[in-house]
């Protein structure tokens, strides 16, 4: 597709399925030298070949590292796996979860479980990548996965929106903290993306149809379109871009 990530080592969390899978494969298609694929399991929700198999077929070096991002030691081990290829250049903190029952009465256990993945895991990923980048004196890029739900709230996603809003501000704060070391930090905020979850869950599919009708482009986004946005932020083409939350939502949040 392009060579904007040529010679870069890319680490992606939550990369077995969905948007993370597209980001990892997209990194390889955009010229990455090596991709470290991380998730709780290597099995893809979409079925078929694993993310690592897809990347291997492109002739790009790839490793799978089983990682629970809520555990700091496991995240540290994940980033250390990139040392085999010279260290991480682009860290994509994509891993995240949703809740079956969210909203103003979200249960305490569910709330804390979501926060440990969606906020703690993102921070641990950024911290581990930054430490290695500094040690290697690399002017790297860290991309955090937010959501349009972290910019505009919704009553049915109180916990999720809270976590993703935190990711947006985390990107801004880390951009300030890490900028003197030449490390850029940004967030990507997807709109409604056509993933396996949307296609197979009737309730989510019904809600997504309403969003589609209100979106100026009148369609859902594709995972590959999020992957392209991440690749751009990770590339030298975005060398003076830091601290932003890039909306990739087809214009949905721009209209009433």
N, C-alpha and C positions, 0 to 999 in steps of 0.2 A: 504493500500500500504506500509506504513512504519510508524514509530513513531518518525521521526526526529523533528517534531514540537510538540511533546507531551507537554501538559500543557501550551502551548503558546497561547496568545491572538493575533489574526491577524486582521489587518484592511486593506481593499483593496478598493481603489477608482476606479471608472469606472468598477464596477464588475457585472453589469447586463448582459453584453454580451461579446462575443469575448474572447480575451486573459484574460481580467480581470475576467470574469466568470470562466474560467478554473483555474485561480490562486486561487480564493476564494474556489472553490470546491476542488481543489488540496490540499489546506491548511487543509481542514477538513479530506481528505483522508490520509494525512500525520500526523494526530494525534493532530491537534490544539484543544485546549479546547473550544475556542469560536472564531467565525469569524464575524466581522462587515462588512457588505456589503454596499457599498456606490455607488450611481450613481444619475443622474438627474431623472431617472425613473426606476421603478422596473421591467418594462416589458422587456423581452429578445428579441433581434432581431432574435434569432434562433427559437423563438416560444416555445411552450411546457411549462414546469414548470419553475418557476422563480429560480434564483440562491439560494435564501433562502430556497425554497422548496426542492431543491436538497440536500442542506446541512442538513436540518432537517431530511431528510430520512436517513442520515448517523449517526444520533443520536448525532450530535454536536450542541451546543448552537449557535444561530445565531440571528443577528439583522440587519434590513435594515434601513439605515439612508439616507434620500434624501439629496444630497449635490451638490452644484455648487462649484467646487474647485477653481473657480476664485474669490470667495468671502471668505476672510479670516475668518470672523465670522462663516460661515457655516462649514469650515474645523475645526475650534476650537471645534465646537459643535460635529462634527463627532468623533474626538479623545476623547472628554469627554464621549461619549457613551461607550467607552471601559472601563471606570472606574467601571462600573457595575460588570465587571469580574476581576478587579484588575489592570487594565491599559494595554496599548498596549505593546506587546513584539516585534512584527514585523509589521512595517508599509510599505505597498506597494503602492507607488504613481504611479498608473497605468493610471489614467484618461488622455485622450488625444484626439485630433481631427485632421482630415485632411481637406484639402480644395478641393472643386470641381475644382477651378481654381488657380493653384499655378504656380510658375516659376518666371523668372526675372521681369515680369511685374505685380506681385501680387498686388492686390488692397490694399490700406492702411487699410481700415476697416477690410478686411479679415485677413491681416497680424497681426493687433493688437488683433483681436479676438482669433486667433490661439495662440499667445504668452501668452495671459492671462490664457489660459487653460494649454498649454504644458510646460510653464516655471513658471509663477506665481503660478499656482495651485500645481505644483510639489514642489516648494519652501515652500508654505504655509503648505503643508502636512508634509514635513520633519520638519519644524519648530515646528508645533503643537505636533508632535510625540516626538521630542527631549525634549520639555519642560516637557511633562508628564513623559517621561523616567527618566529625571534628578530628577524630584520631587519624583518619586518612587524609585530612586536609582537602576534603572534597566539597565543592560548592554544589550541594545536592538539592533535590526537590522533594518535599513531603506533601502528599495530597491526602486530605481527609474527606471521608464520604459523609456529607450532610444530607439534606433533603429540602424540597420546597416546604415540607412540614416543619422545618426548623426556622423558616422565615415568616410563614403565615400559619398560625395555629388552627387547630380543629378540635372541637369538643370530643370527638370519638378517639382522638390520639393524644391525650394529655401527656402521658409519660413519653411516648415516642417523640412528640414535638419538643418536649423539654430537653430530651437527650440531644436531638439534632440541632436545636438552638444553641446548646452548649458547645457542640462541635464547631459551629460557625464562629463563635467568639474565641474558641480555643485556637482556631487557625489564625485569627488576628493577633492574639496575644503571643503565640509562638513565633509568628512572623517577626514581631518586634524583638523577641528574645534571641532568636537564632539568626536574624539578618546580619549582624556584624560578622558572623562566621561564613557568610555567603550562602546560607541555607534558606531557600524560599519555602514558605508554608502557605498553602491555599486549600480551600474547600470546594467541592463540587456539590451542587444541590440539584439532584434530578427531580423532574416532575413525575408524572405517571408513566412508567416504563413497561412495555409489553414483555413480561417475564413469565416463567412457568407458573409462579404463584398467581398472577393475574388470570392466566388462561384456565387454571384448574380449580379455582375457588369461586363458586357462584356469587357469593356475597361481594367479594372484592371486584369481580368482573362487572357486576351491576353498578357499583360505585364508580368504577373506572370509566364506564360508558358515559356517565354524566360528566366527568372531567373531560373526556374526549370531545363531547359536544360543545363545551365551553372554551376549549383550547383554540387559539387563533389558527393554528395549522390543521385543526380538525383530525388529529390522529394521535395515537400514543407514541411515545418515544421508543426507540430500539436500543437494546443494551449496547450495541456497537457505537451508538452516538455518544453514550456516556464514556465509553472506552476512548473514543477520539478526543473528547474534551480532556480526559485525564492525561492522555499521551501528550497533548499540546502543553498542558501545565507542567508536565515532567520534562519537557524538551527545552533546549536552549532558545527556541523561538519565543518562549515566555520568560526570558531571562530578567526582565524588569517588572514582573508581575508577582506580587506577594501580598498576602493578607486579604485576599478577596474570597467571596463565596460566589462561584460562577453558577448561575441558574441555567439549567439545561432542561427547560420545561415547555418548549413550543410556544412560549409567550403567555402561558396560563396566568401567572401572577401579575402580568402587566395589565390585565383587563378586570373589570368588575364582574 
